[in-house]
Amino acid sequence: MSEDDKGRLSFRADFLRNAGANPDDTVSVSVKGDSMEPLIPDGAVLLVNRGATTIINGKVYAFRHHGEVLVKRLYRGNGGFIARPENPAGGYPDMHLSFDDPQIEIIGRAFWVGFKL
């Protein structure tokens, strides 16, 4: 996922609030890679709610792992969480991560995706 500020998207504040996101806590990010295909294709743009950092099993989150920003489905368990890619044919393994690792930060839950057809 890219955190570069290359452009802006406009969304109505009521749309964001109806999605459960405070407009001030919402960021758009560009995704690079195919680990979340077909749900989130390479080059897609996500809206991420930075106010939603508590993991709900099976929801998609952006998180920082040792300096790298990733997007995966997260599942709580065993004192930590599992980050699971969506792409069944990509050969991407589950990541078993600990909440105690200071190099891990949950950025927020993704709630909207847009991509070029």
N, C-alpha and C positions, 0 to 999 in steps of 0.2 A: 504494500500500500504506500502510496506517495503522500507526503504531508506538504508538498510544495503548493504555494499559493499561486496558481497559474490562471485563475479566472474565478468568476463568481456566478453562482446560480441564485435565482430569487425564488423564494417560497413565501406564500402568505403566512403570517403569524398564526392565523386560526387553523391552517392546515397542520402546522407543526404542533400546536397545542392539542388538536384533536388526535394526533399521533402519540401524545403523551410526552412531547419534548418541549422544553422551554426554548424559545428562539435564541436566547443568549447562550444556551448550552449545546447548540446544534452546530456541527461542522460538516462540511462536505469534503470527501477524500476520493482520490482516484486510485483504482485498484490495478495492480500489474501482476500478471501471472495467471495460471489456469487451475490452481489448487481448489478453487471454489466453484468451478464450472460443473454443471450448467447453470446453477443458481445465480452466480455472479461471474459474468464473463470478463476476460482480460480487457482492460480499458474502461470498465464500468465506473460510474460515480456512485458513491454511497452517501447517505446522510447518516450521521452517527450522533446519538444522544449522549453527550458527555455526563449527563446527570443520571444515567442508568448504568451503574457499574456493578451492581449486585447480579451475580450470574443466575439466570433462569435457564435450566437445562434445555439444551437444544436450540437456543437462540444464537444469532450471529453477532459477534462482538469484534471490535478492533482492540488490539492490545499490543503493548510494547514488550518485547522479549529480548533482553540483552542488546538494546539499541535498535533493533529491527521492529518495524511495525507490521503486524500480521492481522489477517481477518480469517476467523474460523468459527465453527460452531463450538460452543463451550458447554461442558458438563462438569458439575461439582462431584467430588468423590475423593476418598482416601487422603483427607487433609489438604487437598489441592484441587486441581481441575484438569480435565482432559480437553485439549484443543484438537478438534477433528475436522479435517478437510472434507469438502463435499465431493470432489472428483473421484469416482470409483475406479477409473482407469488410469489415473495419474501416478499411482505408486507412492502417494504421499502418506507417511505413517502418522498415527495419532501422536500427539505430544503430551506427555505426562508432566505436569508442572506443579510447583509448590507455591502457595500463597506466601511462604516465608522467604522466597527469593526476592531480594531487594531490586533485582534487575527486571522484575515483571510489574507491569502497570496495566490495569484494565482501563482503556480509554473510554469506552462506551459501547452501547448496543446499537447495531445498525438497524434502521427501520424503513429505509427506502433505497431502492436501487434504480438507476437509469443507465441505459447503454445505447449505443448506436447500432441500428439494424443494418 
